[in-house]
Amino acid sequence: NVTPSFYMRHFHSRYFWWDNLDMNMIQQIYAGAKINLESTRTQLSAGIESIQNYVFFNKQGMPEQKSGNLQVINARIKQDVMYRAFGWENEVAYQLSSDKSVLPLPQISLYTNMYLKFKVAKVLTVQLGANMYYNTSYYAPYYEPATQQFQIQDEVKVGNYPLVNAYVNFHLKQARFFVMGYNLSSKFVNPNYFSLAHYPLDPFVLKMGVAVTFNN
Protein backbone atom coordinates (compact mmCIF):
# COMPACT_ATOMS: atom_id res chain seq x y z
CA ASN A 1 0.00 0.00 0.00
CA VAL A 2 1.39 3.38 -1.03
CA THR A 3 0.04 6.82 -0.24
CA PRO A 4 -0.01 9.11 -3.32
CA SER A 5 2.86 11.57 -3.09
CA PHE A 6 2.37 15.04 -1.66
CA TYR A 7 2.62 16.69 -5.08
CA MET A 8 -0.01 14.33 -6.45
CA ARG A 9 -2.35 15.60 -3.73
CA HIS A 10 -1.27 19.26 -3.54
CA PHE A 11 0.26 21.53 -6.15
CA HIS A 12 0.07 25.34 -6.44
CA SER A 13 1.64 27.24 -9.33
CA ARG A 14 0.77 29.92 -11.84
CA TYR A 15 -0.51 27.51 -14.50
CA PHE A 16 -1.62 24.46 -12.45
CA TRP A 17 -3.39 24.29 -9.11
CA TRP A 18 -4.95 21.31 -7.35
CA ASP A 19 -5.77 19.91 -3.92
CA ASN A 20 -6.80 16.26 -4.06
CA LEU A 21 -7.83 15.37 -0.54
CA ASP A 22 -9.87 12.30 -1.43
CA MET A 23 -7.17 10.11 -3.04
CA ASN A 24 -7.10 6.48 -1.91
CA MET A 25 -4.09 4.32 -1.18
CA ILE A 26 -2.39 2.78 -4.23
CA GLN A 27 -2.26 -1.00 -3.87
CA GLN A 28 0.30 -2.93 -5.94
CA ILE A 29 0.90 -6.68 -6.20
CA TYR A 30 3.64 -8.13 -8.41
CA ALA A 31 4.49 -11.76 -9.12
CA GLY A 32 7.23 -12.89 -11.46
CA ALA A 33 10.22 -15.13 -12.07
CA LYS A 34 13.72 -14.76 -13.51
CA ILE A 35 16.08 -17.37 -14.95
CA ASN A 36 19.79 -16.69 -15.44
CA LEU A 37 21.80 -19.20 -17.51
CA GLU A 38 25.42 -18.12 -17.20
CA SER A 39 26.71 -20.91 -19.46
CA THR A 40 24.80 -19.55 -22.46
CA ARG A 41 24.67 -15.88 -21.32
CA THR A 42 20.87 -16.04 -21.32
CA GLN A 43 18.44 -14.24 -19.02
CA LEU A 44 14.68 -14.83 -19.05
CA SER A 45 12.11 -13.02 -16.94
CA ALA A 46 8.34 -12.62 -16.85
CA GLY A 47 5.78 -11.21 -14.47
CA ILE A 48 2.36 -9.73 -13.93
CA GLU A 49 1.45 -6.71 -11.82
CA SER A 50 -1.95 -5.65 -10.52
CA ILE A 51 -2.44 -2.01 -9.50
CA GLN A 52 -5.49 -0.74 -7.62
CA ASN A 53 -6.25 3.01 -7.59
CA TYR A 54 -3.52 3.84 -10.11
CA VAL A 55 -2.69 7.58 -10.27
CA PHE A 56 -1.78 9.22 -13.60
CA PHE A 57 -1.75 12.65 -15.21
CA ASN A 58 -4.63 13.11 -17.63
CA LYS A 59 -4.72 15.01 -20.93
CA GLN A 60 -5.22 18.30 -19.10
CA GLY A 61 -2.06 17.71 -17.04
CA MET A 62 -3.99 17.11 -13.82
CA PRO A 63 -3.54 14.06 -11.55
CA GLU A 64 -6.37 11.56 -11.74
CA GLN A 65 -6.98 8.27 -9.96
CA LYS A 66 -8.32 5.26 -11.83
CA SER A 67 -10.99 3.28 -10.03
CA GLY A 68 -10.64 -0.48 -10.22
CA ASN A 69 -7.68 -2.65 -11.19
CA LEU A 70 -5.00 -2.16 -13.80
CA GLN A 71 -2.91 -5.14 -14.94
CA VAL A 72 0.47 -5.12 -16.66
CA ILE A 73 2.08 -8.24 -18.16
CA ASN A 74 5.75 -8.26 -19.11
CA ALA A 75 8.27 -10.74 -20.49
CA ARG A 76 11.94 -10.16 -21.28
CA ILE A 77 14.79 -12.11 -22.84
CA LYS A 78 18.44 -11.08 -22.85
CA GLN A 79 20.95 -13.00 -24.93
CA ASP A 80 24.64 -12.16 -25.29
CA VAL A 81 27.05 -13.80 -27.73
CA MET A 82 30.79 -13.59 -27.11
CA TYR A 83 33.47 -15.18 -29.30
CA ARG A 84 37.04 -13.93 -29.09
CA ALA A 85 36.99 -10.28 -30.21
CA PHE A 86 33.36 -10.42 -31.32
CA GLY A 87 30.49 -9.39 -29.05
CA TRP A 88 26.75 -9.23 -29.67
CA GLU A 89 24.30 -8.09 -26.96
CA ASN A 90 20.54 -8.46 -27.47
CA GLU A 91 17.49 -7.72 -25.34
CA VAL A 92 13.79 -7.94 -26.24
CA ALA A 93 10.87 -6.98 -23.99
CA TYR A 94 7.13 -7.56 -24.36
CA GLN A 95 4.61 -5.47 -22.38
CA LEU A 96 0.84 -5.41 -22.28
CA SER A 97 -1.33 -2.95 -20.35
CA SER A 98 -4.97 -3.76 -19.63
CA ASP A 99 -5.91 -0.08 -20.10
CA LYS A 100 -3.78 1.70 -22.69
CA SER A 101 -5.75 4.92 -22.31
CA VAL A 102 -4.39 5.24 -18.76
CA LEU A 103 -1.02 3.46 -18.99
CA PRO A 104 0.21 3.30 -22.62
CA LEU A 105 3.18 1.01 -23.24
CA PRO A 106 5.06 -0.06 -26.37
CA GLN A 107 4.13 -3.69 -26.98
CA ILE A 108 7.64 -4.69 -28.09
CA SER A 109 10.96 -3.00 -27.32
CA LEU A 110 14.37 -4.22 -28.38
CA TYR A 111 18.03 -3.31 -28.11
CA THR A 112 20.98 -4.81 -29.99
CA ASN A 113 24.66 -3.96 -29.82
CA MET A 114 27.31 -5.58 -32.05
CA TYR A 115 31.01 -4.83 -31.73
CA LEU A 116 34.62 -5.93 -32.09
CA LYS A 117 36.92 -5.41 -29.10
CA PHE A 118 40.69 -5.77 -29.41
CA LYS A 119 44.02 -4.29 -28.33
CA VAL A 120 46.50 -2.31 -30.37
CA ALA A 121 50.17 -2.56 -29.35
CA LYS A 122 48.99 -4.38 -26.18
CA VAL A 123 48.12 -1.08 -24.45
CA LEU A 124 45.27 0.58 -26.39
CA THR A 125 41.86 -1.08 -26.09
CA VAL A 126 39.60 -0.43 -29.09
CA GLN A 127 35.88 -1.20 -29.33
CA LEU A 128 34.31 -0.73 -32.76
CA GLY A 129 30.60 -1.31 -33.13
CA ALA A 130 27.01 -0.22 -33.72
CA ASN A 131 23.80 -0.42 -31.72
CA MET A 132 20.08 -0.03 -32.37
CA TYR A 133 17.04 0.83 -30.25
CA TYR A 134 13.51 0.09 -31.47
CA ASN A 135 9.98 -0.05 -30.09
CA THR A 136 6.57 -0.47 -31.65
CA SER A 137 4.43 2.63 -32.02
CA TYR A 138 2.21 3.78 -29.17
CA TYR A 139 0.72 6.95 -27.70
CA ALA A 140 3.79 7.93 -25.71
CA PRO A 141 3.23 10.38 -22.83
CA TYR A 142 3.76 14.09 -23.33
CA TYR A 143 6.18 15.90 -20.99
CA GLU A 144 4.64 18.98 -19.39
CA PRO A 145 7.44 21.37 -18.30
CA ALA A 146 5.16 23.38 -16.00
CA THR A 147 4.57 20.37 -13.72
CA GLN A 148 7.67 18.37 -14.73
CA GLN A 149 5.44 15.32 -15.21
CA PHE A 150 4.44 13.01 -18.07
CA GLN A 151 0.79 13.14 -19.07
CA ILE A 152 -1.22 10.90 -21.38
CA GLN A 153 -2.17 12.02 -24.90
CA ASP A 154 -3.89 10.49 -27.93
CA GLU A 155 -2.89 12.91 -30.69
CA VAL A 156 0.33 11.42 -32.04
CA LYS A 157 1.97 8.00 -31.92
CA VAL A 158 5.68 7.56 -31.25
CA GLY A 159 7.90 4.64 -32.23
CA ASN A 160 8.25 2.20 -35.11
CA TYR A 161 11.60 3.89 -35.81
CA PRO A 162 15.06 2.29 -35.49
CA LEU A 163 17.56 4.53 -33.71
CA VAL A 164 20.94 3.38 -35.06
CA ASN A 165 24.30 4.58 -33.74
CA ALA A 166 27.87 3.68 -34.77
CA TYR A 167 30.77 4.21 -32.42
CA VAL A 168 34.46 3.70 -31.67
CA ASN A 169 35.67 3.58 -28.06
CA PHE A 170 39.30 3.85 -26.99
CA HIS A 171 40.79 3.10 -23.59
CA LEU A 172 44.43 3.91 -22.75
CA LYS A 173 45.50 3.65 -19.09
CA GLN A 174 43.42 6.30 -17.26
CA ALA A 175 42.05 7.92 -20.42
CA ARG A 176 38.89 6.99 -22.33
CA PHE A 177 37.68 8.71 -25.49
CA PHE A 178 35.05 7.97 -28.11
CA VAL A 179 33.63 9.00 -31.49
CA MET A 180 29.96 8.31 -32.24
CA GLY A 181 27.72 8.78 -35.25
CA TYR A 182 24.32 9.36 -33.58
CA ASN A 183 21.01 8.59 -35.33
CA LEU A 184 22.44 7.27 -38.58
CA SER A 185 18.98 6.00 -39.51
CA SER A 186 17.75 9.58 -39.99
CA LYS A 187 19.69 9.55 -43.28
CA PHE A 188 17.78 6.57 -44.70
CA VAL A 189 14.39 6.38 -42.94
CA ASN A 190 11.40 8.74 -42.99
CA PRO A 191 12.55 11.53 -40.61
CA ASN A 192 9.47 11.26 -38.39
CA TYR A 193 11.52 10.31 -35.36
CA PHE A 194 10.33 11.28 -31.90
CA SER A 195 11.33 10.04 -28.45
CA LEU A 196 8.17 11.49 -26.88
CA ALA A 197 5.07 13.24 -28.17
CA HIS A 198 6.21 16.56 -29.73
CA TYR A 199 9.84 15.91 -28.67
CA PRO A 200 11.90 14.93 -31.76
CA LEU A 201 15.23 13.15 -31.58
CA ASP A 202 18.34 14.96 -32.77
CA PRO A 203 19.12 14.35 -36.46
CA PHE A 204 22.42 12.77 -37.44
CA VAL A 205 25.27 14.29 -35.47
CA LEU A 206 28.89 13.35 -34.80
CA LYS A 207 29.74 13.18 -31.10
CA MET A 208 33.16 13.04 -29.46
CA GLY A 209 34.20 12.88 -25.84
CA VAL A 210 37.16 12.36 -23.49
CA ALA A 211 37.21 11.14 -19.89
CA VAL A 212 40.33 10.98 -17.72
CA THR A 213 40.56 9.31 -14.30
CA PHE A 214 43.02 10.88 -11.86
CA ASN A 215 44.38 8.55 -9.16
CA ASN A 216 45.00 10.02 -5.71
N, C-alpha and C positions, 0 to 999 in steps of 0.2 A: 504494500500500500504506500502510495506516494502522494503527498500534498502538492497541488499545483504551486509552482514557484511564485514568489511575491510579485514579480513583474507580470505574471499571467493574471494575477488578481487585481493588481493596482498599477496604473501607469498614467502619469500626467505630463503632457508636453504641449507644444503649440499646435501640432497637427493631429495628435491622437490622445484620447483621454478615456479611461475606463476604470471602473471599480466593480469587479465581479466578486460579490460576497457570497454567492450561492454555489460555488464550484464544489463538486464532490471529489473524494479521494480517487486517484488513478490506481487501478488494480491491474497488475501485470503478472502473467504466468508464462514461463518459457520452459519448454522441454526439447532436448536435442541430444545429439551424439556426434562424436568426432573420432575418426580413425586415422592414425598416422603410421604409414609404412615406410620406415627409413630405408629399407633395402632397395625399394623402387622409387624413392623420393616422391611418394604419393600421399596426399592428404584429402580425406573425404569428410564432409560434415553436412548435417541436415538438422532442421528443427522447425518447431511451430510455436508461435507466440500468440497469446490471447490478451487483449487489452480492453479493459472496461473503463468507460468515462474518459476516452482519449481526448486530449486537448490539442487543438491546432489553430492556426491563423487562417481565417476565411478570406474570401476575395476582397473584402473591404479592409483587410489588414488588422482585423480585430480578433482577439482570442475567442474561441468557441469550443464548447465541450460536446462531444458526440455521446448521445445516449445509446446504451446497448454495447454489444461486444464488437471488437475489431480483431480479425485474425490475419496473421502474416506467416506465410510458409516460405522457407528458404532452403536451398541446397547449394553446396559449393564443392568444387573439385580443384585441386592444385597439383600440377604434375611438372616436375623439373627433370630435364635430361642433361647429364653432364658426361662428356667424353673428351678426355685430354684437354685441349684448348677450347673446345666447343661447349657452349652453354645455351640452354633453351628453357626459359621459365614460362609457364602457362597457368592461368587461373580463370575459371568460368563460374559464374554465380547465377542462380535462378531464384527469382523472388515473385511472390504472388500476394497481393493485398485483397482482402475481401471487400473493401470499399475504396476504389481508386479515386473517388471524388473527394475523399478526406485524406487519404494517405497514398498518393501516386508513387509508383515505383517502376523502374525499368524492368521488364520481365527477364531479360538476359543481359548480363554485363560480362565482358571478358578483357583480359590483359595478356599480352604475350611479349616476351623480350628475348631476342636472339643475339648472341655475341660470340666473339673470339677473344680470349684472354691469354696473353703471352708476355714474356720478358724480352727486352732488348738489352744486349750487353750485360745480362744478369743483374742489372740494377734498376732499369726502368720498366715498370709494369704498364702494359698497354691493354685497354679493353675497347674493342671496336664492335659496334652493334647498332641495332635498331629496335624500337618497341612500338606497340600499338595499343590504344585504348578504344573500346567500342561498347556501346549499349544500344538496345532497341529504343525506338522513339516512345516518348511518354510526355504527359503534361507536367514538366518539371516545375518546381516551385519558383516563384518570383521573389527576389530579395528586395525588401523594403528598407531603404537606408534610414528613414525616420525612426523606425522601431528596431532596426538591426535584426530583423527576423525574416524567416522565409514563409511566404503565404501561398496558398493554393491559387491556381489560375487554370482556365480552360480555353485560352485564346490561341496559344501557339504550342506546338509540340517540339521537343528537343531530343536529339539523338539520331540514330541510324546514320552516324557519320564516323569514319575511322580517323582517329587522331594519331598520325604516324610521325615519329621522331627518329632521327639518326644521330649518333653521337660517337665521340672518341674520348675516352678517359685516360689520363696519365697519372702515374703515382711514382714519385722519386723521393725516397727518404721521408722527410717531413712535409713535402710539397705535393699537392694534388691540383691538377688543372684539367679543364675539359673544353671541348668544342661541340656544340649541338646545333643541328638543323631542326628547328621546332615547327611542327605542323606542315610537314612536307605534302600531306594530302590535299592541302588547300590549292596546290598547283594543278591537281588532276581531277578533283571531285568538285561537284557543285558547291560553291562557296557559301552555303547556308549552314554554317557551323556555329553553334551556340552551346555554351556550357550550362547556362540557365536561361530562363525566359527573358528575352531582351538584353542578354549579356553575351555578346559574341566572343569567340576565342580570338586570340591574336592571329593574324595571317602569318605566312612563312617569315621566319626571322632567324638570324644566325646569332647564337648565344655563346659567350665565352666567360670563363671564370677561373679564379685561382684561390686556393686555400692553403695556408701554411700553418703548421702546428709548431709552437715554440715550447720546448721542454724547459722546465725550471731547473 
